[in-house]
Amino acid sequence: MSMMELFGKQVLVFDGAIGTQLQSMGLPAGLCPDIWCLDNPEAVRLVHQQYVAAGAQILQTNTTGASPLRLEHYGLRHKTRELNLAAVRLARETAGNQALVAGSVAALGTLIEPLGPISFDQAYEIFAEQVKALAEGAPDFIILETFIDLNELRAALLASKDFAPGIKIIAQISLDHSGRTITGTDPQSAGLVLQSLGADAIGFNCSSGPEVYLSAVAELAKVVGVPVSVQPNAGIPHLNSAGQTIFPLGPEDFASFGPKLVGAGAALVGGCCGTTPQHIRLLRNAVEGLIPGDGTGTCSGGTAGAGRAVTGLASRSQAVLFTEAAGPVIIGERINPTGRKQLAEDIRRGSFAVVRRDAKAQVAAGAQILDVNVGVPLIDEPAAMRGAVLAVQEAVVTPLCLDSADPKALAAGLKAFSGKALVNSFSLEPGKAEAVLPVAKRYGAAVIGLTIAEGGLPTTARERLEIAGRLVERAASYGIPRQDVIIDPLALAAGAQPEQVRETLQAIGLIKSELGCRTSLGISNISFGMPNRGFLNAAFLTMALAAGLDLAIINPLDERIMDTIRAAQVLLNQEGSARRYISIVGAKKLVHNAAVVTAAVPPSTSAVSAPIVTASKNTAAQDSVRRALYDAVMEGDQGGIIVIIDAALTQGIAPMAIVDGCLIPALDEVGRLYAQGIYFLPQLMQSASAMKSAMARLQPELKDVRAVDGQGTVVLATVQGDIHDIGKSIVALLLENHGFRVIDLGCDVSARDILAGARAHQADLVALSALMTTTMPHMKEVIDLFASEKYDCPVLIGGAATTGAFAQEIGAAGYGNDAHEAVREVRRLLSGNKNKGTS
């Protein structure tokens, strides 16, 4: 059996860290490590040889920083093809027939839209250039690693599928201590999205030690049907007395996690930062002959995850699984302009304020997926669909169902959605499948198949079943698996075709039992043209749920419909349903009782409050505007907040009162929710951007009230040798919103230049960032230089690899675990005492 044939049949072991090994061989600080593939190939070859000798079965190329964007920082963009091709050849020559080769592609080091400045298409082109060069060397795998943004990973995966055809792709994200990426992606959401896009293995790398990944591997293995990979760091690093970066997990301790990770479901294991050939040698010994678990603590009998047949959708940060235990999934139908003039005009203008409002209202009412339809005549539907998807993603975190007959609109919406969506819909009518299915396949979407064939509508349950089987086959011909085909057996108007109601209900059971497919229905279609439609809809929904309906497309703002679903869930004994039912009924009873008590109060006793309301109409209006401002920051409404500020100023609310009484408290609350893991980085950045828009509008009003740098001056820099600026940029945005003057010196800044910048700008505080463990010692270098130069200025540090203990070890004044905590630390350190650096 060849080495490649072992993939998917037994546990395979990756190599470990490359950068730290090259450093031990003399790689100078600040030099691009990847360039040694050209300038010192013998050193790179030696590292590969050490890992092969240790038993590594997959060698990764020395190209994590070899994207055109990263190489551009070193003036090496023109070397992209030459360097990546040389890297694959070095690994291949060393591996021989003893190991496989994976061409390594890492995240770009900056966020992409809607969180950052680089568009999805630009990211795709950057990744394509590197992948094309790697593929020219014919590696066995392309490995996409250390991604924290699922949308960026989607771009990299699409580029890899397009420019490395026939080469297997391993896609890995990096989680923090919360078990999510910093942009909020959990293991199951990542798994659903990446598997649907065609990844051949999915997993994790970097972050902290292996213990963090035990539960993540188990969760991922439950929902994917491909091998699960994991390459942890050797723990969280610290500096020793000599100023060297030390990782706490030695080879024995690190290897002891190997069997646990395999037992949790990992089929590909290896090491990241801080691991050495000896770590890999002992890891290989520890996992030899083991069979991966399935995420539930039992043996899966193979190396693929146990979730091959799992059906589900995901946004960037929320997975929705379609299981019998969880009960019917609610798809909110209200974002549809048919018969809704205000919504149609909102879409036509490109405002999407009503779209956002409807999205939030439906989710609050219980919708788990939102249908998005922008079918307004004579508009640019692809642009409108993209805009609506981006607006909904900003407003809520639920997965989406894109509803359009225009394949260009579907493509625009699916590209813009940072997850796995559902497409509504395709049928066997001429041209329908051919238009929809290729787009759905490319972007990894599930599809709703309407049981309509060339001859028109079916009349019996059996005819619906026969068409459903053909829908599944047609989807499969485009590479869409059975579990991603949802069958809609058609709810037809009972007033016109009452005999079809029974056929539809019978078809639900037949499709589920004979095809194993999930089913969906647009419930309100049943009552078209009838009076008291709500009663008919609720009755039909009850019958459909009893028949086994999986996805109900409804108006979640209709309380009768929602009550029907909750009651049916209880009667069908679905997971957690009784508890939810009791909670909601109890809440409704409290509201009802409060309303009754209020209505029963005699006029004489309510007279006390009446004059207050009458005399305070202006105050009430101001309170309403203040609340709207607070909500606009909380919800990241960049466009709407300007209108609200204008209204506040018109009503006489002072500019500083707007800032201190509305904007800052809202931003602080966003930070609190972020710290608690309720909000994630996208929400934090959207709120910060809304705040920035608000401050820009208020600046002319504030110019005579307070100085621009009234809170103090903070100088930011990413230390020498490190070109990552994601975290630093977020901190800068939040500090500016809190009134600080921020000077960003950029990335890869030497200690001398940081000192010079701090002096030139009269810094009250210097904040340093480092993502890479190899660049952490430069933070101490800066602090030591400040001390030797007698420059008195507090230094705050942060970054993925840093810790509070590390901050204490190097003498930093403070540590920010994340952007919100960094702002809090800056405020603490400068509270009441701006301390200009002095020599």
N, C-alpha and C positions, 0 to 999 in steps of 0.2 A: 504494500500500500504506500503510495507516495505521500509526502508531507501534506500536500494540499488536500488529499482525500481524508486526512485526519480531522480537518475542519468540519465541525458539526457531528463528529462521531466520538471524540474524546476530549478531555480537558487539555487545552494548550496553554503554554506559558510564554508571556511576553518577556522582553528584556526589561531593564530598569532605566534609571536616569542616565542621560548622556552629558548634559551640560556640566554637571558637577564633576563628572569623570574627566572631561576635557580641562576643566579648571585645575584639577590636580596634576595635569600634564603641562600646565603653564599657559593656558588660555588667558590673555590679559583682560583685566576688568575693562568693561566698556567696549570691547571688540565684539562684533557680530559673531556669535558662536558658529552659525551656519557656514560662514565663509571659509572655515577650516576644511570643508569638503573640497575646496579648490586650493587653498594656500598651505594646508598641512594635512593632506589626506591620510598620511601614515598614522597620525594620532587618532583620527576618526576610525580608521580600519582596526587599530589596536583595541579600541573600546568595543567594537563589534566582535572582535575575536574573543575578548574576555567574556562577553555574554554568551557566545556560542559554547565556549568551554564550560561555562557554568550551567548549561542545559537549556538556555532560552530557545524556544521553538519559533518565535516570531521576532525578527529584528526590525526596529523602527528607524527610519532614516533621520539624519541630523538636519531636519528641515522645518522644525516648529516655527522658526522665525523667517522662513524663506518665501513668504507671500510677497508679491510686488509692493504692497503697501508698507510692510515692515522693512523690506530691503531698502526702500526709498529713503528711510530715515538715515541710513548709513551711506547714501549715495551709490547703492548697489542694485537699483532696480533693473538696470540693463543686464545684470547677471542672473536674472530669475531662471531662465531656461537652463543655462549652463550649470548653475549651482544645483538645482533640483535633479537634473539628469545625472550629474556626477554623484550625488548622494545615493541615488538608487543603485548605480553601478557599484559603488563602494560596498554597500550592504549586500548586494547580490554576490559579488566576488567572494566576500567573507563567508556568507551563509552556505554557499555550495548546495549540497543536498541535505544539509543538517538542519536548516531553518528556512522559514518563509520570510518574505520581506514585505513590510508595510510602509508605504510612502506617507509621511506624516504631514498633516495640514492642521494648523492651530487657528484659534480665533484671531481676528484682526487686531485686537487690542483697543478697539474703539467701538462704541455702540452704533447700530444702524437704525434707520427710521422704523417706527416713529419715536424711538428713544434717543437717536443720535443723528449726526450730520450726513452719514453715508446712506444712500438709497439701497433698496433691496437689489435693484438691477446693477448698481455699481459694485456691491458686495459680490454678486454672482460673477461679474466679469473678473474681479480680482482673484477670486477662488479658481475660476476657470483657467486663468493663465498659469497658476501654479500646478493645478491638477493635470493640465495638458502636458506640462514638462515632466512631471512625475510619471505619467502614463507612458510617455515615450521610452522610459527605462524599463517598462513592463514589470512593475511590482506585483505581488500576489494580492495585496490589499491597498486600498487608500484608507488611512485612519484619520478621522476628523476628531480632534481632541481638545480638551480644556475649554469648551464652549459654555458660556453662562447665559447666552441669549438664544432661545429656541428659534427665533426668526432668522438670526444669522446662520445658525446651523442648517436651517431649511435651505438657505441660499447655497451654502457649501455642498450640501447633499445633492441638490439639483445640478450644480455644476459638475460634481463628480459623476453622476449618472450620465450626463451629456458628453463629458470629455474623457471619461475612463470607462467606456462601455466594455462589459465583460469582466471587469475587475471588481472583486467583492469590496464592499464598503463597510467599515466599522465606524459607528457614530457615537461619540462620548460627550457627556456633559460633566460639569464640575459643580458639586453641591457644597453648600456651607453647613454650619452646625445645625441649622434648622431642618435639614433634609431636603432643601430646595436650592435651586440656583438663586443668585441675588436678584434675578428678574422674576422670581416667583414660580419657576417651573418645578413640578414634582416628578418623581420617577414614572408614574403611570401616564401622566400627560405626555411626557417626552416619549415614552415607549409607543403609545398609540400613534403619535404624529410621525415618528421616525420610521416605524415599521410600515406605515401606509405609504411613505415616500420611497420605500424600497431598500432601506438599510439591511445589510446581511448579518450584522451583529450590532447590539446596542448596549451601552453601559456608561461607565463613570471613570474619571481619572482625576488625579491631583487632589486638591483640597487638603484635608487633614489626614489622619491615619485611617487604617482599615476598619476600625470599629464603627466609624460613622456610616460606612457603606453596607454594613450587614443587613439592616432593615431595608435600605434602598434597593439592594439586589433582590431581596425577597419580594418586594412590592412590584418591581419591574418584571420579574419572572412570571408573575401571575397574569400579565396581560400581553406578553409578546410570545411569538412562536419562532423566534430566532435566538441564537446563542447570546447570553448576557456576558458582558466583559466588565472587568474592574481592575484599575491600576492606581491604588492609593499611594499617598506619600508615606514616608517612614515616620509618621507623627508630625507634630507641630514643632518647628525648629526654634533653637535659641542660640545665643552666642556664648562661646567659651571664653576663658580669660585671655586667650590670644586673639580674640576678635573673629574667630572662625564660626561659620554657621554649622551647628550640630543638630542632628535629628535624633530624637530620643529612642526610636525603635531600632534595636540592633537586628542583625539577620535572624537570630533565633526567635525573638519576639514577633518580628514581622511575619516570618514563615508560619508561626503558630496560628495565624488568622486564615491561612490558605484553606484548610479543610472546612472552616466555618463559612467562608465565602462561597466555596463550592457547594456546601450543604444548603446554603441559602438560595442557590440557583446559578452561580457563576460558572461559565464554561471556558472563559478566557481570563486568565489572571496574570498579573505582573506588577511592576512597580513604577512609581513616578519619582518625584523629587526626593532626594536623600537615599534612594536605594542603590545598591552596588551589585557587582557580580556575585558576591557572597550571599546577599539577600535572595537573589534569584536562584542560586544553587540550592539553598535550603528550601525555598518555596517549591521548586520543581520536585524535590524529594517528598515534600509534605503532601502534594496533591496527586502524585503518581497513582494511577489506577482508580481514582475516585470518579463517581458519577454525580453530576449536578442534581440538586434538589429542584423542586418545582415552585418554590416560593411559599410552600405551606408546611415545610418541614419534612416532606417525604421525598423519596427518590422519584425522579421523573422518567427514568428509564432511557434517557438520551441526553444530548447536550443542548437542545433547544429549550427555550422557555415553555411553560405549560399553557400559555395564553393564545395559542394559535387560532382558536375559534372564538375568541372574545370579540364581541361587538361593542363599539363605543366611539364617542367623539371626544375632542379635547380642545380647549383654548390654550393659551400660553400657561395658565396656572390652574385649570380645573378640568378634571376628567369626568365624563358621564358615561357609565357603563350600563349597557342594556341587559339586565339580568331579571329573572323571574322574581328573585328575592327582593330586589329594589322596587319592583312594581312599575306601573306605566310611567313613561317619560313624557313630560309636558313640553310641547313646542308652542311658544307664544306666537300668535298669528298677526298681531296688530300692526307691524311695520309693513303695511301694504297700502298703497295710495288709492286703491279702488274704492270709490265712494267716500273718500276722505279728502276734501278740498284743501284743508289746512296742511295736511301731511304732504299732499301732492305739490303744493306751492313751496313748502320747505325743501323738498327734494329738488324741485326745479331751480330754486335759487342757490342750491348748494350750501345752505345754512346747516341743515341737519340738527337743528335745535329740537324740533319735534321728534325726530328719530331718536335722539339721545333720551328725551323725556319718556317716550314710549318704552324704550329699552329698560330704563330703570324701574318704571312702574310695573312692567310685566315680571321682571325678576323679583321685585319685592313681593309680588302677589304669588310667586311660586313657580314661574317658568324656569325650566332647566336648560332649554335651548331656545334661541330666538330665530324665527324665520325673517329673512330680509328680502323684501321685494321693492324694487324702485321703478316699476313699470309705468312711468309717466310718458305720455306721447310727446314726440318731437324733442327729446333731450338726448344728450350723449350718455347712453345707459352704462357703458363701461366705466366712464368717469364717475357717474352717480353711484354705481355699485361700490367702487373703490372708496369713495368718500363716505358712504353710509357704513361700510364695514369698519373703516378706521374710527368713525364716530362712535359706533356701538362698542368697539373694543376699548375705547377710552372710558365709556360710561359703565360697563359691566364686564365681568370675567367669564360669562357663560359661553359655551360653544355656539356656533351659528349654523343655520340652514339657509343656503343661498337659493333664492327662488327666481329663476329667469329662464326664458327660452332662447336668450341670446348667448351663444358660446363665448363671445368676446367679453360680455359683461361678467359671465361666470369666471372666466380666466382672470379678469381684473380683480374681482372680489376674492377669489381663492388665493391669489398671490399676496394680496394685502392682509389676509387673515393669518395670524400667527398660531395656527393650530391645525387640527383635522376637522373639516367641516362636513356637512351633509348637503348634497345637491338635490334640489327639488325642481325638476324630476326628468325622467326619460321614459319612453314607451317604445313599442314596436311599430308605431306609425312611421311611414317612410321618412327617413332622414333624421329622426329624433335621436336615436341612439348614437349615430355617427357624429352628430354635432356635440353631444354632451359627454359621452364616455371618455374620449381621449383627454379632454380637459380635466375631468374628475380624476383620471388615472395619474396624470402628470403631477397634480398637486395633492395627491393622496386623500381625496375625499371619498366618503361613502355616498351612496346614491339611493334615491327613492325611485322604484320602478312602478309606474302605473300600469295596471292590467288592461291595457288597450292595445289591440293588435291591428294589423293591416285592414282587417274587415270591420273595425269599429269596436263598439262597446260589447263586452260579454253579457250574457243574460243569465248564466247559471254559475254556481260556485265551482263546479268542475271546470268550466271554461276559464274561470279566473285562475284556477290552479294550473291549468295547462299553459296559459300565457305567462304566469309567474315563473314556471320552469324555464321557459324560453328567455325570459328576462335575465335570469341567473346565468344561463349559458351565454347570452350576448355580452353581459358584463365580463364574464370570465375570458371571453375572447380578447378583451382589451386589458386583461391582467388584473381585474378587480375581483377579489375573492368573494365567495358566497356570504361570509359574515358581514361584508360591507354593502350588501344589497338589501334594502328594506322594501318590502312589497306593500303597495297600497291597493287593496281590492275594491276600491271605489265606493264612496258613500254618495249615492245618487239621490236626487230630490224625492222624498217620500210622497210629496203631493202629486207628482207626475208619474212616478213608477213605484208604488208601494210594495209590489211583489219583490222588488230588488233588495229591500232591506234584509230579508231573511237570507237571501243568497250571499250578500256581503258578509253577514255574520258567520255563516257556515264556512265561507272561504277563509276566514281568519284561522279557524282551527285546522283546516286542510293544509294550508300553506305552512303553518308552524309544524304540524306533525309529519308531513310528507316531504317537505323541502328543508325544514330546519331553519327557515328565515324568520327574521323579525318583521312585524307588520305595523303599518301606520294608516291613519285615516284623518281626513279633514272633516271634523265632526259637524261643523255648522252647515256643510253642504246638504245635510239630510233635511233641513227645515226650510230650504229655499222656497220662497213664495207662500209660506204658511204664516198664520197669526201665532202669537205667543211662542216665538221661535225658541226662546230659552228653555221652556218646558220640554219641547221635542228634543232639543240638543242634549239635555241632561238625561232624558230617558234612553235615548239611543246610545249615549256614552256609557251608561250603566250596562246595557246589553253587550256592547263591544268589549268592555273590560272583562265581563264574565266570559266572553268567548276567547279571551286571551290577547287582546290588543296590547301592543308594546309601546307605541308612540302615538299620542293624541295631539293633533294640531287644533288648538282651541284659543279662545280669548280668555286669558287667565284673570282678567279684571271682572269677569262674570262670576259673582260669588256662588251662584247656584251650581255652575259647572265645577268650580273648585271644591265646593262642599261634596258634590257627587264623587269626585275623584278620591277625596280623603275618606269618605264613608266606604267606598268600594275597596280601598286599600285595607281598611280594617277587616271587612268581611272576607277578603281574600287572604287574610293573615300574612300580609306582606311586612317586611322588615321595618320595625320602628313605627309602623302606621298608627297603632293605638295610642302611643305616647304623643305623636304629633297631633292626632285628632283631639285628644283631651286638652292639650295645650292651646290649640287654636280656638276650640269651643269656649274654653275658660276665658281667654282674652276677649272674645266677642261678647261674652256675658258681662264682663266688667265694663266694657264700653257702653253696652246697652243700659246697664244699671245707672251709670254716670249720666247718661242722657235723660233717663227717666227722672232722676233726682233733680237735675237742672230744670227740667220742664215743670216740675211740681213746686218749685220755689215760688211763694206768693210775691206779687209785685212789690209789696211794701218792703220785703227783706232784700230784694235785689236792687232797691233804689240807691243803696250806698255806692254800688259800683257804676251805676248808669252815668252820673255826672262825670266820673273819671274818664269813661270811654268817650263821652261827648266832648269833654274839654281837651282830650288828648289825641284828637284825630291826627294831628301832625306828628306827634310822638309815635303813634301806632304805625304811621306810614314809614317813619324813619326806622323803627324797629324791624319792619318788614324788609326794608332795603338792607339793613345791617345783616339780617339773617340770610338774605340772598347773596350778599358778599361772602359771608362765611361759607355758605354751601358751594359757591362758585370755586373757591379755593379747594375745598374738600373734594370736589368732583373734577377738578382740573379743567374747568370751562374757560379756555383762553379767550375765545371769542365773546362769550356772553358777559364776562366780567367787566369789560370796558363799558358796555351799555349800563350796567348796574352802578359802576362808579360815577358815571355822568349823572345818573338819577340821584345818587347820594349827594353829590356836590350841589345839584340843583335844589335839593331839599334842605340845604344848609348844614350838612354834616361836615365838620372840619376835617381837612386832609389828614392830620395826625390822628384824629379819632378813628378815621377809616383804617389807618395802618395799625395803630396800637390796639384798637378795640375790636377789629374784625379780621384783618388779614393775618397778623402775627399769631393770634390765638388759633386760627384755623390751621395755619402751617404747623404750629406746635402740636395740634391734635393729629394732623397727618403723620408727623414724626412719631408720635406715641403709637399710633396704629401700625406704623411700619416696624417699630421696635417689637411690637407684640406679634408680628407675623400675620396681621389682618390685612394690611396693605403691603404691596410689594413694590419693587423699584419702578415699574411703569407708573403706578399711581402716585408715587412720591415725586417723580419727575414731572408728571402732568400737573400736579398741584404747584410745584415749584415754577413751572413755566407760566401757569396762570398768575401766580404771584408776581413774576417778573413783568408780565404784560401790565398788570395793575400798577406796579411801581413806576414803569415807564410812563404810563398815563398820568400818574400823580406827581411826577418829578417837577413839572413847572409850578405846581401848587405848593410844593414842599421846599423850593429853593431858598425861600426866606425864613423857613422854619428851623431847618437843621442842616448841618454841613453834610456833604456827600459821604465823608468818612467819619461820621459822627460816632460810630460804634468801635472804630479802630481799624488799623491796616493789617491785613494778613497776607503774607507772601507764601505762595504754594509752589511746590516743585516735586517732580518725580526724580529720584536720585540717579546718579550716574550708572549707566549700563542698563537702565530699565526704560522701555519706551511705551509703557502702558499708562493711559491717562483716564480710564473710565471713572474710577472712584474719585480721582482728584477733580475731574470736571463737575461731578455731581456735588461734591463738597463746595466747590466755588460757587455754583448756582445757588445753593442753600444759604451760604454765607452772605452773598449779595442781597438775597431776599430779606435777611435779618439786619440789613443796614451796614454791613461791613464793607470797607474798601478792600477789594481783592486784587492782588497782583499775581498772575500765574506765569511763572518762569518757564513752564513747559516740561518736557521729558528729557531724560538722560542729561541731567544738569550736575556738573561737578560741585564738590563742596566749596571750592573757591568762588565759583559763580553764584552759588546760593548766598554765601556771605556778602558778596558784592551787591547782589540784588536786594538783600535785606537792608543793607546800609543805605543804598541809593533811594529806597522807597520808605525809609524810616519805619521799618516793620515793628508792629506791636507784638507780633507772634509769627513764627515760621512753622508751616505745616508740611511734612514730608510724606511722600507716598512711595511704596515699593510693592510690586506684585510678586516678583521673583525672589526665591530664597537666596539666590546667588548675589542679589544686589542689596540685601538687607544690611550687610556690614557698612555700606556707604552712609547709612543713617548715623551710625556711631561716629563715623569720620566727620560728618558735619557738626555734630555736637561737640566732639573733641576740638575741632577747629575753632568753633565759637569760644570755647573755654581758653584755648591757647592765645587767641587774639583778644581776649578779655571783652568779647562782645556779649553784652547782657541782654538776652532775648529768649523767651520761652520757646521750646520746640515741641510741637505735637506730631506724633507719627501715626500712620495707619496703612492699611493695605492687606491683601488677602493672607499673606504669610506671617504678618506681625501679630503680636499678642500684648496684653497688658504686662505680663512678666518680662517680655523682651524690652518693652519701653522702660521698665524700671532698671533692667540690667545695663542699658546704654545711657541712662541718665536723662531720658526725655521727661519733659514736664507733664505730658499727658498722652493718652492713647484713645483713638477713636475706632471702635469696632466696626462702625458703619458711618454713613454720611450724617445721619441724624445725631448719633452720639458725638461725632466730631464737632458739629456745631455747638452742641451742649457743652463740650469741653472747652471750646474757644470762649464761649460766653463765661464759663466758670473762671478760666484763667485770666480773663481781662475784666472781670466784673469790678466796676468801680475804680479800676486802676490801670489805665493804659500805660504800658511799660515800654516806651520806645527803646529800641536797642541802642546801647551806647558802648563806646570803646574806651 
